[in-house]
Amino acid sequence: MKKLLEKKKILVGITGSIAAYKTLFLIRDLVKYGADVHAILTPSAVNFVAPMTIANLTKNRVLIDMFDESSQSGGAWHIELVHSCDLMIIAPCSASTLGKIANGICDNALVTLAVALPKGIPMLIAPAMDYSMLLHPTTQRNIKQIESDGAVIIPPEEGELSSGLTGPGRLPDNEVLLQEIFKALKIENKKSETKSETPKDVKYSIENIKDAVEKSAFTLEDAVEKDKWTAEFEFTKLRQELGLEDSFNLKGKKILITAGPTYEKIDDIRFIGNHSSGRMGFALAEAALMLGAEVYLVTGPVELTASEKVHRFDVTSAEEMYTKSVEIFEKTDIAILSAAVADFTPKITHEGKLKKSEIGENYTIELIKTKDILAELSKTKKVNQKVVGFALESANEIENGWKKMKEKNCDMIVVNSANKPQSGFHGTDNTITILTRNGSELPFPPMSKVVCSIEILKIAASLV
């Protein structure tokens, strides 16, 4: 990526909007383009994004409280900051902040900076809110006032909103925001041609969105993106709390991780599967990557995304997961098998769709055992390789965990209960107990799967 923004100082304001997490991607790209980014958050914004994550991205202190002594480098810090920047963008900008800027109500750091910004330095504002707030006469009046004062208003896009309705109010895509920044700074960016599909002179009205219908609060893509940033925040926080920055890393290690369910084909339409979401395996993959490992992720059918640096292999059946895992294991140091692999698969599969009229009143499926990935890797492992298994149990969890470790000859077992509220396939939390071959038994309280992944990796790494 060309350093098109090298030596450019950009102020990024974030307000209390559900779309705030998307700004993290904008900051990431601005930094990649070479910009010196300084983030300013309204007090309510911290309920939507983590200042610690933003500080790690920008490598600069995050400004929230304008009376925070640690931010005071001089008597007029706000004047110094705005006079030294090349551009300021507020994305997302809430209705409240729009009103404050329009009327010069400088009761927080962000509005103070916006009002103090010298004429001639570009100010970009991307409103984002529910369509009813956007279309309210007060909001429209404030937008017009700010625009007449010289700011560039980046119009919101139409789509699914956090209220569950559809209409104008979504924060534009990251690429649209970047294009507006390049345009304001008079920088030609030939690589990126994406432009906003919403024209500047668009007129929103109740009539335009009267057919809005109830939909899910977030698209799947939005949910996945937010999960990734939440994971990075939790990971960063945990490393700092446990002092892991220097003492714990996986640099130079290659790790195989399996995740998700497997689907065992009955016919072209039906299959035998389970409720595994893949969240635990993907959390392990992201954490291992952040700790410096080279990660190989073999995953069954899930609707999750992994970082581009993860070597991802998508499979469907237990046979496919077995083949790929055995192939990769030879070159890895640790294998963590968190996938919920089917124990049985249909002996006979059918092409096309079986018709009920052809089957009759009863239909029997003969099942055969699938290949045991955990047992196979434990049998073929070298002295310097370690294998970690998972045991999801509904009764006698610890006893069955020890039994599985002995039978499979693995080095470590992560036991979790299928019956506890904060455990198992569903949700973002897990309740685990880690067993190792040296006889240690480490129970943990309910934790997010991100935090669980750190604890699992820490103990697995100590065995190598």
GIGI-V79958 format. One record per helix or strand of 3 or more residues. SS is the DSSP state (H for helix, E for strand). FROM is the first residue (numbers start at 1). TO is the last residue. Records with the same first field share a line. If there is no record, write none. Layout:
BEGIN
SS: FROM-TO + FROM-TO
END
This chain:
BEGIN
E: 9-14 + 36-41 + 87-93 + 122-127 + 157-160 + 166-170 + 254-259 + 294-299 + 311-314 + 334-337 + 344-346 + 367-369 + 386-393 + 412-417 + 432-436 + 441-443
H: 18-32 + 43-47 + 51-58 + 69-71 + 77-83 + 95-103 + 109-116 + 131-134 + 137-148 + 174-184 + 206-209 + 220-242 + 244-247 + 279-290 + 318-329 + 356-359 + 373-380 + 397-408 + 449-463
END
